[in-house]
Amino acid sequence: MELQTLQEALKVEIQIHQKLVAQMKQDPQNADLKKQLHELQAKITALSEKQDPTGNMCYRICHCLCLRLTAVFTA
């Protein structure tokens, strides 16, 4: 996959992640939302690794962003 395509895909997945986190804030015990969020985090991680297979900064930033957004909105 081309870098620009990967970045666009990451952008879309992160936006979806933000919406899911907001929904979880309203319904923190919703098992389906938790499952969707976990699956989406795995997808974002996979896209990040494709973008930067050496494990450099881009992957780490995306992964940390997902974790922080989840922690902030589900706390």
mmCIF file of the N, C-alpha and C atoms, coordinates in Angstrom:
data_MODEL
# 
_entry.id   MODEL 
# 
loop_
_atom_site.group_PDB 
_atom_site.id 
_atom_site.type_symbol 
_atom_site.label_atom_id 
_atom_site.label_alt_id 
_atom_site.label_comp_id 
_atom_site.label_asym_id 
_atom_site.label_entity_id 
_atom_site.label_seq_id 
_atom_site.pdbx_PDB_ins_code 
_atom_site.Cartn_x 
_atom_site.Cartn_y 
_atom_site.Cartn_z 
_atom_site.occupancy 
_atom_site.B_iso_or_equiv 
_atom_site.pdbx_formal_charge 
_atom_site.auth_seq_id 
_atom_site.auth_comp_id 
_atom_site.auth_asym_id 
_atom_site.auth_atom_id 
_atom_site.pdbx_PDB_model_num 
ATOM 1   N N  . MET A 1 1  ? 0.844   -1.179 0.000  1.00 0.00 ? 1  MET A N  1 
ATOM 2   C CA . MET A 1 1  ? 0.000   0.000  0.000  1.00 0.00 ? 1  MET A CA 1 
ATOM 3   C C  . MET A 1 1  ? 0.890   1.243  0.000  1.00 0.00 ? 1  MET A C  1 
ATOM 4   N N  . GLU A 1 2  ? 0.528   2.227  -0.765 1.00 0.00 ? 2  GLU A N  1 
ATOM 5   C CA . GLU A 1 2  ? 1.263   3.481  -0.846 1.00 0.00 ? 2  GLU A CA 1 
ATOM 6   C C  . GLU A 1 2  ? 1.153   4.252  0.474  1.00 0.00 ? 2  GLU A C  1 
ATOM 7   N N  . LEU A 1 3  ? 2.183   5.009  0.802  1.00 0.00 ? 3  LEU A N  1 
ATOM 8   C CA . LEU A 1 3  ? 2.229   5.742  2.070  1.00 0.00 ? 3  LEU A CA 1 
ATOM 9   C C  . LEU A 1 3  ? 1.033   6.677  2.239  1.00 0.00 ? 3  LEU A C  1 
ATOM 10  N N  . GLN A 1 4  ? 0.692   7.418  1.202  1.00 0.00 ? 4  GLN A N  1 
ATOM 11  C CA . GLN A 1 4  ? -0.437  8.347  1.297  1.00 0.00 ? 4  GLN A CA 1 
ATOM 12  C C  . GLN A 1 4  ? -1.744  7.594  1.547  1.00 0.00 ? 4  GLN A C  1 
ATOM 13  N N  . THR A 1 5  ? -1.920  6.466  0.907  1.00 0.00 ? 5  THR A N  1 
ATOM 14  C CA . THR A 1 5  ? -3.116  5.643  1.107  1.00 0.00 ? 5  THR A CA 1 
ATOM 15  C C  . THR A 1 5  ? -3.175  5.130  2.540  1.00 0.00 ? 5  THR A C  1 
ATOM 16  N N  . LEU A 1 6  ? -2.035  4.692  3.057  1.00 0.00 ? 6  LEU A N  1 
ATOM 17  C CA . LEU A 1 6  ? -1.975  4.229  4.445  1.00 0.00 ? 6  LEU A CA 1 
ATOM 18  C C  . LEU A 1 6  ? -2.322  5.353  5.417  1.00 0.00 ? 6  LEU A C  1 
ATOM 19  N N  . GLN A 1 7  ? -1.801  6.536  5.152  1.00 0.00 ? 7  GLN A N  1 
ATOM 20  C CA . GLN A 1 7  ? -2.071  7.672  6.035  1.00 0.00 ? 7  GLN A CA 1 
ATOM 21  C C  . GLN A 1 7  ? -3.544  8.047  6.015  1.00 0.00 ? 7  GLN A C  1 
ATOM 22  N N  . GLU A 1 8  ? -4.159  8.003  4.849  1.00 0.00 ? 8  GLU A N  1 
ATOM 23  C CA . GLU A 1 8  ? -5.595  8.292  4.754  1.00 0.00 ? 8  GLU A CA 1 
ATOM 24  C C  . GLU A 1 8  ? -6.408  7.237  5.501  1.00 0.00 ? 8  GLU A C  1 
ATOM 25  N N  . ALA A 1 9  ? -6.014  5.981  5.342  1.00 0.00 ? 9  ALA A N  1 
ATOM 26  C CA . ALA A 1 9  ? -6.710  4.898  6.042  1.00 0.00 ? 9  ALA A CA 1 
ATOM 27  C C  . ALA A 1 9  ? -6.567  5.057  7.552  1.00 0.00 ? 9  ALA A C  1 
ATOM 28  N N  . LEU A 1 10 ? -5.381  5.419  8.009  1.00 0.00 ? 10 LEU A N  1 
ATOM 29  C CA . LEU A 1 10 ? -5.162  5.656  9.436  1.00 0.00 ? 10 LEU A CA 1 
ATOM 30  C C  . LEU A 1 10 ? -6.030  6.802  9.938  1.00 0.00 ? 10 LEU A C  1 
ATOM 31  N N  . LYS A 1 11 ? -6.103  7.850  9.159  1.00 0.00 ? 11 LYS A N  1 
ATOM 32  C CA . LYS A 1 11 ? -6.913  9.009  9.543  1.00 0.00 ? 11 LYS A CA 1 
ATOM 33  C C  . LYS A 1 11 ? -8.372  8.599  9.738  1.00 0.00 ? 11 LYS A C  1 
ATOM 34  N N  . VAL A 1 12 ? -8.897  7.836  8.803  1.00 0.00 ? 12 VAL A N  1 
ATOM 35  C CA . VAL A 1 12 ? -10.287 7.378  8.885  1.00 0.00 ? 12 VAL A CA 1 
ATOM 36  C C  . VAL A 1 12 ? -10.489 6.489  10.107 1.00 0.00 ? 12 VAL A C  1 
ATOM 37  N N  . GLU A 1 13 ? -9.577  5.543  10.310 1.00 0.00 ? 13 GLU A N  1 
ATOM 38  C CA . GLU A 1 13 ? -9.712  4.620  11.438 1.00 0.00 ? 13 GLU A CA 1 
ATOM 39  C C  . GLU A 1 13 ? -9.598  5.347  12.775 1.00 0.00 ? 13 GLU A C  1 
ATOM 40  N N  . ILE A 1 14 ? -8.738  6.344  12.854 1.00 0.00 ? 14 ILE A N  1 
ATOM 41  C CA . ILE A 1 14 ? -8.608  7.116  14.098 1.00 0.00 ? 14 ILE A CA 1 
ATOM 42  C C  . ILE A 1 14 ? -9.871  7.930  14.355 1.00 0.00 ? 14 ILE A C  1 
ATOM 43  N N  . GLN A 1 15 ? -10.481 8.467  13.304 1.00 0.00 ? 15 GLN A N  1 
ATOM 44  C CA . GLN A 1 15 ? -11.746 9.193  13.474 1.00 0.00 ? 15 GLN A CA 1 
ATOM 45  C C  . GLN A 1 15 ? -12.840 8.256  13.979 1.00 0.00 ? 15 GLN A C  1 
ATOM 46  N N  . ILE A 1 16 ? -12.892 7.056  13.438 1.00 0.00 ? 16 ILE A N  1 
ATOM 47  C CA . ILE A 1 16 ? -13.868 6.066  13.903 1.00 0.00 ? 16 ILE A CA 1 
ATOM 48  C C  . ILE A 1 16 ? -13.579 5.715  15.360 1.00 0.00 ? 16 ILE A C  1 
ATOM 49  N N  . HIS A 1 17 ? -12.300 5.567  15.676 1.00 0.00 ? 17 HIS A N  1 
ATOM 50  C CA . HIS A 1 17 ? -11.889 5.264  17.052 1.00 0.00 ? 17 HIS A CA 1 
ATOM 51  C C  . HIS A 1 17 ? -12.389 6.356  18.005 1.00 0.00 ? 17 HIS A C  1 
ATOM 52  N N  . GLN A 1 18 ? -12.233 7.611  17.620 1.00 0.00 ? 18 GLN A N  1 
ATOM 53  C CA . GLN A 1 18 ? -12.679 8.722  18.464 1.00 0.00 ? 18 GLN A CA 1 
ATOM 54  C C  . GLN A 1 18 ? -14.185 8.659  18.699 1.00 0.00 ? 18 GLN A C  1 
ATOM 55  N N  . LYS A 1 19 ? -14.935 8.316  17.676 1.00 0.00 ? 19 LYS A N  1 
ATOM 56  C CA . LYS A 1 19 ? -16.391 8.204  17.822 1.00 0.00 ? 19 LYS A CA 1 
ATOM 57  C C  . LYS A 1 19 ? -16.758 7.055  18.758 1.00 0.00 ? 19 LYS A C  1 
ATOM 58  N N  . LEU A 1 20 ? -16.064 5.930  18.611 1.00 0.00 ? 20 LEU A N  1 
ATOM 59  C CA . LEU A 1 20 ? -16.328 4.787  19.491 1.00 0.00 ? 20 LEU A CA 1 
ATOM 60  C C  . LEU A 1 20 ? -16.005 5.120  20.943 1.00 0.00 ? 20 LEU A C  1 
ATOM 61  N N  . VAL A 1 21 ? -14.905 5.821  21.154 1.00 0.00 ? 21 VAL A N  1 
ATOM 62  C CA . VAL A 1 21 ? -14.529 6.202  22.516 1.00 0.00 ? 21 VAL A CA 1 
ATOM 63  C C  . VAL A 1 21 ? -15.590 7.118  23.112 1.00 0.00 ? 21 VAL A C  1 
ATOM 64  N N  . ALA A 1 22 ? -16.107 8.049  22.320 1.00 0.00 ? 22 ALA A N  1 
ATOM 65  C CA . ALA A 1 22 ? -17.171 8.932  22.798 1.00 0.00 ? 22 ALA A CA 1 
ATOM 66  C C  . ALA A 1 22 ? -18.425 8.132  23.148 1.00 0.00 ? 22 ALA A C  1 
ATOM 67  N N  . GLN A 1 23 ? -18.753 7.131  22.338 1.00 0.00 ? 23 GLN A N  1 
ATOM 68  C CA . GLN A 1 23 ? -19.904 6.274  22.635 1.00 0.00 ? 23 GLN A CA 1 
ATOM 69  C C  . GLN A 1 23 ? -19.664 5.477  23.912 1.00 0.00 ? 23 GLN A C  1 
ATOM 70  N N  . MET A 1 24 ? -18.434 5.034  24.107 1.00 0.00 ? 24 MET A N  1 
ATOM 71  C CA . MET A 1 24 ? -18.122 4.276  25.326 1.00 0.00 ? 24 MET A CA 1 
ATOM 72  C C  . MET A 1 24 ? -18.237 5.146  26.568 1.00 0.00 ? 24 MET A C  1 
ATOM 73  N N  . LYS A 1 25 ? -17.972 6.426  26.410 1.00 0.00 ? 25 LYS A N  1 
ATOM 74  C CA . LYS A 1 25 ? -18.113 7.336  27.548 1.00 0.00 ? 25 LYS A CA 1 
ATOM 75  C C  . LYS A 1 25 ? -19.570 7.375  28.005 1.00 0.00 ? 25 LYS A C  1 
ATOM 76  N N  . GLN A 1 26 ? -20.488 7.281  27.062 1.00 0.00 ? 26 GLN A N  1 
ATOM 77  C CA . GLN A 1 26 ? -21.913 7.285  27.369 1.00 0.00 ? 26 GLN A CA 1 
ATOM 78  C C  . GLN A 1 26 ? -22.384 5.935  27.906 1.00 0.00 ? 26 GLN A C  1 
ATOM 79  N N  . ASP A 1 27 ? -21.730 4.867  27.467 1.00 0.00 ? 27 ASP A N  1 
ATOM 80  C CA . ASP A 1 27 ? -22.150 3.509  27.841 1.00 0.00 ? 27 ASP A CA 1 
ATOM 81  C C  . ASP A 1 27 ? -20.913 2.640  28.100 1.00 0.00 ? 27 ASP A C  1 
ATOM 82  N N  . PRO A 1 28 ? -20.203 2.889  29.218 1.00 0.00 ? 28 PRO A N  1 
ATOM 83  C CA . PRO A 1 28 ? -18.920 2.227  29.455 1.00 0.00 ? 28 PRO A CA 1 
ATOM 84  C C  . PRO A 1 28 ? -18.989 0.713  29.641 1.00 0.00 ? 28 PRO A C  1 
ATOM 85  N N  . GLN A 1 29 ? -20.149 0.171  29.910 1.00 0.00 ? 29 GLN A N  1 
ATOM 86  C CA . GLN A 1 29 ? -20.265 -1.273 30.125 1.00 0.00 ? 29 GLN A CA 1 
ATOM 87  C C  . GLN A 1 29 ? -20.686 -2.035 28.871 1.00 0.00 ? 29 GLN A C  1 
ATOM 88  N N  . ASN A 1 30 ? -20.854 -1.341 27.763 1.00 0.00 ? 30 ASN A N  1 
ATOM 89  C CA . ASN A 1 30 ? -21.309 -1.956 26.523 1.00 0.00 ? 30 ASN A CA 1 
ATOM 90  C C  . ASN A 1 30 ? -20.219 -2.876 25.956 1.00 0.00 ? 30 ASN A C  1 
ATOM 91  N N  . ALA A 1 31 ? -20.452 -4.162 26.052 1.00 0.00 ? 31 ALA A N  1 
ATOM 92  C CA . ALA A 1 31 ? -19.468 -5.156 25.615 1.00 0.00 ? 31 ALA A CA 1 
ATOM 93  C C  . ALA A 1 31 ? -19.211 -5.086 24.108 1.00 0.00 ? 31 ALA A C  1 
ATOM 94  N N  . ASP A 1 32 ? -20.246 -4.783 23.331 1.00 0.00 ? 32 ASP A N  1 
ATOM 95  C CA . ASP A 1 32 ? -20.079 -4.696 21.883 1.00 0.00 ? 32 ASP A CA 1 
ATOM 96  C C  . ASP A 1 32 ? -19.159 -3.531 21.520 1.00 0.00 ? 32 ASP A C  1 
ATOM 97  N N  . LEU A 1 33 ? -19.338 -2.393 22.187 1.00 0.00 ? 33 LEU A N  1 
ATOM 98  C CA . LEU A 1 33 ? -18.467 -1.243 21.923 1.00 0.00 ? 33 LEU A CA 1 
ATOM 99  C C  . LEU A 1 33 ? -17.024 -1.554 22.322 1.00 0.00 ? 33 LEU A C  1 
ATOM 100 N N  . LYS A 1 34 ? -16.852 -2.237 23.444 1.00 0.00 ? 34 LYS A N  1 
ATOM 101 C CA . LYS A 1 34 ? -15.502 -2.613 23.878 1.00 0.00 ? 34 LYS A CA 1 
ATOM 102 C C  . LYS A 1 34 ? -14.840 -3.515 22.842 1.00 0.00 ? 34 LYS A C  1 
ATOM 103 N N  . LYS A 1 35 ? -15.611 -4.458 22.318 1.00 0.00 ? 35 LYS A N  1 
ATOM 104 C CA . LYS A 1 35 ? -15.078 -5.373 21.304 1.00 0.00 ? 35 LYS A CA 1 
ATOM 105 C C  . LYS A 1 35 ? -14.702 -4.604 20.035 1.00 0.00 ? 35 LYS A C  1 
ATOM 106 N N  . GLN A 1 36 ? -15.596 -3.719 19.590 1.00 0.00 ? 36 GLN A N  1 
ATOM 107 C CA . GLN A 1 36 ? -15.319 -2.915 18.400 1.00 0.00 ? 36 GLN A CA 1 
ATOM 108 C C  . GLN A 1 36 ? -14.069 -2.062 18.597 1.00 0.00 ? 36 GLN A C  1 
ATOM 109 N N  . LEU A 1 37 ? -13.942 -1.481 19.777 1.00 0.00 ? 37 LEU A N  1 
ATOM 110 C CA . LEU A 1 37 ? -12.797 -0.632 20.077 1.00 0.00 ? 37 LEU A CA 1 
ATOM 111 C C  . LEU A 1 37 ? -11.501 -1.442 20.044 1.00 0.00 ? 37 LEU A C  1 
ATOM 112 N N  . HIS A 1 38 ? -11.532 -2.615 20.634 1.00 0.00 ? 38 HIS A N  1 
ATOM 113 C CA . HIS A 1 38 ? -10.351 -3.481 20.644 1.00 0.00 ? 38 HIS A CA 1 
ATOM 114 C C  . HIS A 1 38 ? -9.968  -3.883 19.217 1.00 0.00 ? 38 HIS A C  1 
ATOM 115 N N  . GLU A 1 39 ? -10.948 -4.250 18.410 1.00 0.00 ? 39 GLU A N  1 
ATOM 116 C CA . GLU A 1 39 ? -10.686 -4.640 17.019 1.00 0.00 ? 39 GLU A CA 1 
ATOM 117 C C  . GLU A 1 39 ? -10.124 -3.464 16.222 1.00 0.00 ? 39 GLU A C  1 
ATOM 118 N N  . LEU A 1 40 ? -10.677 -2.282 16.470 1.00 0.00 ? 40 LEU A N  1 
ATOM 119 C CA . LEU A 1 40 ? -10.218 -1.095 15.756 1.00 0.00 ? 40 LEU A CA 1 
ATOM 120 C C  . LEU A 1 40 ? -8.791  -0.731 16.156 1.00 0.00 ? 40 LEU A C  1 
ATOM 121 N N  . GLN A 1 41 ? -8.470  -0.884 17.427 1.00 0.00 ? 41 GLN A N  1 
ATOM 122 C CA . GLN A 1 41 ? -7.099  -0.620 17.873 1.00 0.00 ? 41 GLN A CA 1 
ATOM 123 C C  . GLN A 1 41 ? -6.121  -1.563 17.182 1.00 0.00 ? 41 GLN A C  1 
ATOM 124 N N  . ALA A 1 42 ? -6.512  -2.810 17.020 1.00 0.00 ? 42 ALA A N  1 
ATOM 125 C CA . ALA A 1 42 ? -5.661  -3.774 16.320 1.00 0.00 ? 42 ALA A CA 1 
ATOM 126 C C  . ALA A 1 42 ? -5.487  -3.368 14.854 1.00 0.00 ? 42 ALA A C  1 
ATOM 127 N N  . LYS A 1 43 ? -6.561  -2.887 14.253 1.00 0.00 ? 43 LYS A N  1 
ATOM 128 C CA . LYS A 1 43 ? -6.507  -2.452 12.856 1.00 0.00 ? 43 LYS A CA 1 
ATOM 129 C C  . LYS A 1 43 ? -5.592  -1.233 12.702 1.00 0.00 ? 43 LYS A C  1 
ATOM 130 N N  . ILE A 1 44 ? -5.709  -0.285 13.629 1.00 0.00 ? 44 ILE A N  1 
ATOM 131 C CA . ILE A 1 44 ? -4.860  0.908  13.593 1.00 0.00 ? 44 ILE A CA 1 
ATOM 132 C C  . ILE A 1 44 ? -3.399  0.517  13.783 1.00 0.00 ? 44 ILE A C  1 
ATOM 133 N N  . THR A 1 45 ? -3.159  -0.394 14.693 1.00 0.00 ? 45 THR A N  1 
ATOM 134 C CA . THR A 1 45 ? -1.793  -0.864 14.924 1.00 0.00 ? 45 THR A CA 1 
ATOM 135 C C  . THR A 1 45 ? -1.236  -1.523 13.667 1.00 0.00 ? 45 THR A C  1 
ATOM 136 N N  . ALA A 1 46 ? -2.039  -2.344 13.012 1.00 0.00 ? 46 ALA A N  1 
ATOM 137 C CA . ALA A 1 46 ? -1.591  -3.017 11.787 1.00 0.00 ? 46 ALA A CA 1 
ATOM 138 C C  . ALA A 1 46 ? -1.285  -2.007 10.684 1.00 0.00 ? 46 ALA A C  1 
ATOM 139 N N  . LEU A 1 47 ? -2.148  -1.012 10.527 1.00 0.00 ? 47 LEU A N  1 
ATOM 140 C CA . LEU A 1 47 ? -1.901  0.022  9.519  1.00 0.00 ? 47 LEU A CA 1 
ATOM 141 C C  . LEU A 1 47 ? -0.638  0.808  9.853  1.00 0.00 ? 47 LEU A C  1 
ATOM 142 N N  . SER A 1 48 ? -0.448  1.098  11.115 1.00 0.00 ? 48 SER A N  1 
ATOM 143 C CA . SER A 1 48 ? 0.741   1.838  11.542 1.00 0.00 ? 48 SER A CA 1 
ATOM 144 C C  . SER A 1 48 ? 2.007   1.051  11.246 1.00 0.00 ? 48 SER A C  1 
ATOM 145 N N  . GLU A 1 49 ? 1.954   -0.248 11.483 1.00 0.00 ? 49 GLU A N  1 
ATOM 146 C CA . GLU A 1 49 ? 3.120   -1.090 11.216 1.00 0.00 ? 49 GLU A CA 1 
ATOM 147 C C  . GLU A 1 49 ? 3.418   -1.161 9.725  1.00 0.00 ? 49 GLU A C  1 
ATOM 148 N N  . LYS A 1 50 ? 2.378   -1.157 8.898  1.00 0.00 ? 50 LYS A N  1 
ATOM 149 C CA . LYS A 1 50 ? 2.596   -1.150 7.448  1.00 0.00 ? 50 LYS A CA 1 
ATOM 150 C C  . LYS A 1 50 ? 3.236   0.165  7.020  1.00 0.00 ? 50 LYS A C  1 
ATOM 151 N N  . GLN A 1 51 ? 2.813   1.242  7.657  1.00 0.00 ? 51 GLN A N  1 
ATOM 152 C CA . GLN A 1 51 ? 3.345   2.558  7.327  1.00 0.00 ? 51 GLN A CA 1 
ATOM 153 C C  . GLN A 1 51 ? 4.811   2.657  7.729  1.00 0.00 ? 51 GLN A C  1 
ATOM 154 N N  . ASP A 1 52 ? 5.146   2.020  8.839  1.00 0.00 ? 52 ASP A N  1 
ATOM 155 C CA . ASP A 1 52 ? 6.498   2.117  9.375  1.00 0.00 ? 52 ASP A CA 1 
ATOM 156 C C  . ASP A 1 52 ? 6.943   0.755  9.910  1.00 0.00 ? 52 ASP A C  1 
ATOM 157 N N  . PRO A 1 53 ? 7.277   -0.175 9.029  1.00 0.00 ? 53 PRO A N  1 
ATOM 158 C CA . PRO A 1 53 ? 7.586   -1.544 9.448  1.00 0.00 ? 53 PRO A CA 1 
ATOM 159 C C  . PRO A 1 53 ? 8.827   -1.666 10.324 1.00 0.00 ? 53 PRO A C  1 
ATOM 160 N N  . THR A 1 54 ? 9.630   -0.625 10.409 1.00 0.00 ? 54 THR A N  1 
ATOM 161 C CA . THR A 1 54 ? 10.830  -0.684 11.242 1.00 0.00 ? 54 THR A CA 1 
ATOM 162 C C  . THR A 1 54 ? 10.520  -0.435 12.706 1.00 0.00 ? 54 THR A C  1 
ATOM 163 N N  . GLY A 1 55 ? 9.276   -0.070 13.013 1.00 0.00 ? 55 GLY A N  1 
ATOM 164 C CA . GLY A 1 55 ? 8.900   0.169  14.404 1.00 0.00 ? 55 GLY A CA 1 
ATOM 165 C C  . GLY A 1 55 ? 9.306   1.537  14.897 1.00 0.00 ? 55 GLY A C  1 
ATOM 166 N N  . ASN A 1 56 ? 9.483   2.457  13.993 1.00 0.00 ? 56 ASN A N  1 
ATOM 167 C CA . ASN A 1 56 ? 9.909   3.794  14.383 1.00 0.00 ? 56 ASN A CA 1 
ATOM 168 C C  . ASN A 1 56 ? 8.763   4.634  14.918 1.00 0.00 ? 56 ASN A C  1 
ATOM 169 N N  . MET A 1 57 ? 8.950   5.913  14.942 1.00 0.00 ? 57 MET A N  1 
ATOM 170 C CA . MET A 1 57 ? 8.089   6.840  15.654 1.00 0.00 ? 57 MET A CA 1 
ATOM 171 C C  . MET A 1 57 ? 6.629   6.856  15.195 1.00 0.00 ? 57 MET A C  1 
ATOM 172 N N  . CYS A 1 58 ? 6.325   6.744  13.923 1.00 0.00 ? 58 CYS A N  1 
ATOM 173 C CA . CYS A 1 58 ? 4.927   6.828  13.457 1.00 0.00 ? 58 CYS A CA 1 
ATOM 174 C C  . CYS A 1 58 ? 4.048   5.783  14.134 1.00 0.00 ? 58 CYS A C  1 
ATOM 175 N N  . TYR A 1 59 ? 4.532   4.575  14.194 1.00 0.00 ? 59 TYR A N  1 
ATOM 176 C CA . TYR A 1 59 ? 3.775   3.497  14.837 1.00 0.00 ? 59 TYR A CA 1 
ATOM 177 C C  . TYR A 1 59 ? 3.543   3.823  16.299 1.00 0.00 ? 59 TYR A C  1 
ATOM 178 N N  . ARG A 1 60 ? 4.577   4.242  16.980 1.00 0.00 ? 60 ARG A N  1 
ATOM 179 C CA . ARG A 1 60 ? 4.464   4.526  18.413 1.00 0.00 ? 60 ARG A CA 1 
ATOM 180 C C  . ARG A 1 60 ? 3.486   5.657  18.683 1.00 0.00 ? 60 ARG A C  1 
ATOM 181 N N  . ILE A 1 61 ? 3.519   6.680  17.851 1.00 0.00 ? 61 ILE A N  1 
ATOM 182 C CA . ILE A 1 61 ? 2.612   7.814  18.034 1.00 0.00 ? 61 ILE A CA 1 
ATOM 183 C C  . ILE A 1 61 ? 1.168   7.365  17.871 1.00 0.00 ? 61 ILE A C  1 
ATOM 184 N N  . CYS A 1 62 ? 0.855   6.627  16.824 1.00 0.00 ? 62 CYS A N  1 
ATOM 185 C CA . CYS A 1 62 ? -0.522  6.162  16.597 1.00 0.00 ? 62 CYS A CA 1 
ATOM 186 C C  . CYS A 1 62 ? -0.983  5.253  17.725 1.00 0.00 ? 62 CYS A C  1 
ATOM 187 N N  . HIS A 1 63 ? -0.124  4.363  18.149 1.00 0.00 ? 63 HIS A N  1 
ATOM 188 C CA . HIS A 1 63 ? -0.484  3.437  19.222 1.00 0.00 ? 63 HIS A CA 1 
ATOM 189 C C  . HIS A 1 63 ? -0.745  4.203  20.520 1.00 0.00 ? 63 HIS A C  1 
ATOM 190 N N  . CYS A 1 64 ? 0.125   5.132  20.858 1.00 0.00 ? 64 CYS A N  1 
ATOM 191 C CA . CYS A 1 64 ? -0.055  5.926  22.080 1.00 0.00 ? 64 CYS A CA 1 
ATOM 192 C C  . CYS A 1 64 ? -1.315  6.772  21.995 1.00 0.00 ? 64 CYS A C  1 
ATOM 193 N N  . LEU A 1 65 ? -1.599  7.315  20.827 1.00 0.00 ? 65 LEU A N  1 
ATOM 194 C CA . LEU A 1 65 ? -2.805  8.117  20.645 1.00 0.00 ? 65 LEU A CA 1 
ATOM 195 C C  . LEU A 1 65 ? -4.045  7.286  20.935 1.00 0.00 ? 65 LEU A C  1 
ATOM 196 N N  . CYS A 1 66 ? -4.108  6.089  20.408 1.00 0.00 ? 66 CYS A N  1 
ATOM 197 C CA . CYS A 1 66 ? -5.258  5.213  20.659 1.00 0.00 ? 66 CYS A CA 1 
ATOM 198 C C  . CYS A 1 66 ? -5.405  4.918  22.141 1.00 0.00 ? 66 CYS A C  1 
ATOM 199 N N  . LEU A 1 67 ? -4.310  4.589  22.782 1.00 0.00 ? 67 LEU A N  1 
ATOM 200 C CA . LEU A 1 67 ? -4.363  4.260  24.202 1.00 0.00 ? 67 LEU A CA 1 
ATOM 201 C C  . LEU A 1 67 ? -4.791  5.458  25.034 1.00 0.00 ? 67 LEU A C  1 
ATOM 202 N N  . ARG A 1 68 ? -4.269  6.622  24.722 1.00 0.00 ? 68 ARG A N  1 
ATOM 203 C CA . ARG A 1 68 ? -4.616  7.818  25.494 1.00 0.00 ? 68 ARG A CA 1 
ATOM 204 C C  . ARG A 1 68 ? -6.062  8.221  25.285 1.00 0.00 ? 68 ARG A C  1 
ATOM 205 N N  . LEU A 1 69 ? -6.529  8.170  24.052 1.00 0.00 ? 69 LEU A N  1 
ATOM 206 C CA . LEU A 1 69 ? -7.931  8.515  23.797 1.00 0.00 ? 69 LEU A CA 1 
ATOM 207 C C  . LEU A 1 69 ? -8.856  7.568  24.535 1.00 0.00 ? 69 LEU A C  1 
ATOM 208 N N  . THR A 1 70 ? -8.526  6.302  24.520 1.00 0.00 ? 70 THR A N  1 
ATOM 209 C CA . THR A 1 70 ? -9.345  5.321  25.223 1.00 0.00 ? 70 THR A CA 1 
ATOM 210 C C  . THR A 1 70 ? -9.336  5.601  26.717 1.00 0.00 ? 70 THR A C  1 
ATOM 211 N N  . ALA A 1 71 ? -8.176  5.869  27.271 1.00 0.00 ? 71 ALA A N  1 
ATOM 212 C CA . ALA A 1 71 ? -8.064  6.121  28.711 1.00 0.00 ? 71 ALA A CA 1 
ATOM 213 C C  . ALA A 1 71 ? -8.816  7.381  29.120 1.00 0.00 ? 71 ALA A C  1 
ATOM 214 N N  . VAL A 1 72 ? -8.709  8.425  28.331 1.00 0.00 ? 72 VAL A N  1 
ATOM 215 C CA . VAL A 1 72 ? -9.360  9.694  28.664 1.00 0.00 ? 72 VAL A CA 1 
ATOM 216 C C  . VAL A 1 72 ? -10.872 9.560  28.641 1.00 0.00 ? 72 VAL A C  1 
ATOM 217 N N  . PHE A 1 73 ? -11.396 8.936  27.611 1.00 0.00 ? 73 PHE A N  1 
ATOM 218 C CA . PHE A 1 73 ? -12.844 8.903  27.450 1.00 0.00 ? 73 PHE A CA 1 
ATOM 219 C C  . PHE A 1 73 ? -13.534 7.778  28.207 1.00 0.00 ? 73 PHE A C  1 
ATOM 220 N N  . THR A 1 74 ? -12.788 6.799  28.659 1.00 0.00 ? 74 THR A N  1 
ATOM 221 C CA . THR A 1 74 ? -13.431 5.715  29.391 1.00 0.00 ? 74 THR A CA 1 
ATOM 222 C C  . THR A 1 74 ? -13.180 5.800  30.891 1.00 0.00 ? 74 THR A C  1 
ATOM 223 N N  . ALA A 1 75 ? -12.396 6.765  31.303 1.00 0.00 ? 75 ALA A N  1 
ATOM 224 C CA . ALA A 1 75 ? -12.100 6.921  32.743 1.00 0.00 ? 75 ALA A CA 1 
ATOM 225 C C  . ALA A 1 75 ? -13.279 7.532  33.480 1.00 0.00 ? 75 ALA A C  1 
# 
